[in-house]
């Protein structure tokens, strides 16, 4: 299946780290990948999602060897909803697109587990 994402729409990108009990999340706006990449349909995965976001911050939390490269994408800015789910599930949240987000706040407690790698 090939999906074309609606350019200009808000999107929430997130990943669940079950072993660390954290959720990494960032939001952005869907960009026209065909306008940015000449051969977009011929590179990497079948369906691509190109997003305008705080890429410098997001890259600080990118660890393919530890967590892989795939994430969930949901149309709309669902940051508050995902953060609410994290609280209910007892997970911490890493807001990957926010500066100075190295510590992992453990939901439902006052502990900060700054020694865990996002």
C-alpha positions in Angstrom: 0.0 0.0 0.0 1.2 3.5 -0.8 -0.1 6.5 1.2 0.2 10.1 0.2 0.1 12.2 3.4 -1.9 15.5 3.3 0.6 18.4 2.9 0.1 21.2 5.4 -1.6 19.1 8.1 -0.4 18.8 11.6 1.1 15.4 12.6 2.2 13.7 15.8 5.1 11.3 15.6 5.7 9.0 18.5 7.4 5.8 19.7 6.9 3.6 22.7 9.9 2.3 24.6 8.4 -0.6 26.5 11.7 -1.5 28.3 12.3 2.0 29.5 8.6 2.7 30.1 8.8 6.0 28.1 7.1 7.5 25.0 9.1 9.7 22.7 7.0 12.3 20.9 7.3 15.2 18.5 4.9 17.2 16.3 5.2 19.0 13.1 3.6 19.9 9.8 3.5 17.5 6.8 5.7 18.8 3.9 5.6 17.9 0.2 8.4 15.4 0.0 8.2 15.3 -3.8 9.1 19.0 -3.9 12.1 18.4 -1.7 13.4 15.1 -3.1 13.8 14.4 -6.8 13.5 10.6 -6.5 11.3 10.3 -3.4 9.3 7.3 -4.6 12.5 5.3 -5.3 14.3 5.7 -1.9 13.8 3.9 1.4 10.3 2.8 2.5 7.3 2.6 0.2 5.3 5.2 2.2 7.2 8.3 3.4 6.3 11.0 5.7 8.3 14.3 5.4 7.6 16.6 8.3 8.7 20.1 9.1 9.7 20.0 12.8 12.5 21.0 15.2 14.8 18.5 13.5 18.0 19.5 15.4 16.2 18.6 18.7 14.6 15.4 17.4 18.0 14.1 16.1 19.4 14.2 19.6 16.9 11.5 20.5 17.5 9.3 17.4 19.0 5.9 18.3 18.3 3.3 15.5 20.5 0.7 17.1 18.5 0.9 20.3 14.9 1.5 19.1 14.9 1.0 15.4 13.8 3.6 12.8 10.0 3.2 12.6 7.6 5.3 14.6 3.8 5.8 14.7 2.4 8.8 12.9 -1.1 10.2 13.7 -2.7 13.1 11.9 -3.3 16.1 14.1 -1.5 17.5 17.1 -2.2 14.7 19.6 0.6 15.6 22.1 -1.8 16.2 25.0 -3.6 12.9 24.3 -0.4 10.9 24.1 0.9 12.5 27.2 -2.3 11.7 29.0 -2.1 8.1 27.9 1.5 8.0 29.2 0.3 9.1 32.6 -2.4 6.4 32.7 0.0 3.7 31.5 2.7 4.8 34.0 5.1 5.9 31.3 7.4 8.9 31.2 7.4 11.2 28.2 10.4 12.6 26.1 9.3 15.6 24.1 11.9 15.1 21.4 11.3 18.5 19.7 11.7 20.5 22.9 15.1 21.9 23.9 16.6 20.5 27.1 14.6 17.3 27.3 17.4 14.8 28.4 15.8 13.7 31.7 12.9 11.3 31.6 10.1 12.2 34.0 8.5 9.0 35.3 4.7 9.5 35.1 2.9 9.3 38.4 5.9 9.8 40.6 8.4 12.5 41.5 11.4 10.5 40.3 13.6 11.7 37.5 15.6 9.0 35.8 18.3 11.1 34.1 20.6 8.1 33.8 18.4 6.4 31.2 19.2 7.1 27.6 16.2 8.2 25.5 
